[in-house]
Amino acid sequence: MDVCINKDNCYWPQIVDYKQIINENPDAIFILNKRDPEELLSSFKRWSNLLGRMLKYNPELISDKTDKGFIEFINNFYSEIEIYFKENQQFKFI
């Protein structure tokens, strides 16, 4: 889920602001849909060049701009989310 209007206005709320979103909506249920990172990489490359948009408009999100770097980014993101919700069990998480 991204909103890319132009190079100055591209936003990935579920990546950069998930803590704010859940804090502002404490009754919400956060659902983490996980996919195999290699399959997700393939999908990002095929679907309207989603990976290219991410790397072009938000290069700060992924430090290693290789396939391996993207896979590492995804694995780290999954881990970060799971740790956050384990430590904040007042929120609903699936």
N, C-alpha and C positions, 0 to 999 in steps of 0.2 A: 504494500500500500504506500504509494508515494504521490506527492503532488508536486509536479514540476511545471511551473509556468514559464520560466526562463532560467538562465544560469544564476541569476541572483535570488531566485525564489523557488527553491526546491527543498522539500521537507519530507522526512520519513518519521512521522510521529511515533509509530510503534517501536522504533529503534532508539530515537533520541529522547523521547518524552514519556515513555511508558510509566515511569514512577509518578510523574505529575498527573497523567491521565487517571491512574488508579487512585491517587490521593484525592483528586477532585471528584471522583465517582466511587466512593468506598463500597457501595452496594453492587457495583458491577462485577461481573465474572470475567476474569482474564483467562483467555484460552490460548495456550501456546501450541500452535500447529507446527509440528516438527516434521521435516523431511530429511532424507539422506542428503547431506551437504553436497555431494557430487551430483546428485540428480537436481538439486536446487540450482547449482551452478549452471548446469546444462539448460535448465528452464530459463534462468535469468538471461542467458546468452540468446536464446531463441525468441523470447517474448518481447517484441518491440525493442530489442537491445536494452533491456532493463539494466543489465550490468554496466553497459556503456554509459547510460544516464547517471547511474550512481557514481561511477568513477569520475565522470566529467563534472557533474554539478555538486557532488559532495565528496571530494577526494579525501577529506579528513576522516571519513568513516572507516576506511580500510587503508592501513599503512602499506601493506605489501600488495601491490596491484597485480599480482599473478593469480593463477587459478588456485594455487596452494594457499595464498594469502586470503582469498575469498573463503575457502573452506575453513581456514583457521578462524576467520572473522565469525562465520556462522556458528561454529562449535563454541567459541567463546561467548557469543551472544546467548545461545541456548543455556549455557552454564550460568551466566550472569543472571538471567531471568529466574532460573530455578533456585539459585541461592537467595535472590532477593525475596521471593515469595516464601521460601522456607523460613527466612528470618522475619517475615512480616505475615504471620499466619492469620492476622485479622482480616486479610483480604481473601476473596474467593479466587482460587486458581485451579485450573484444569490443565 
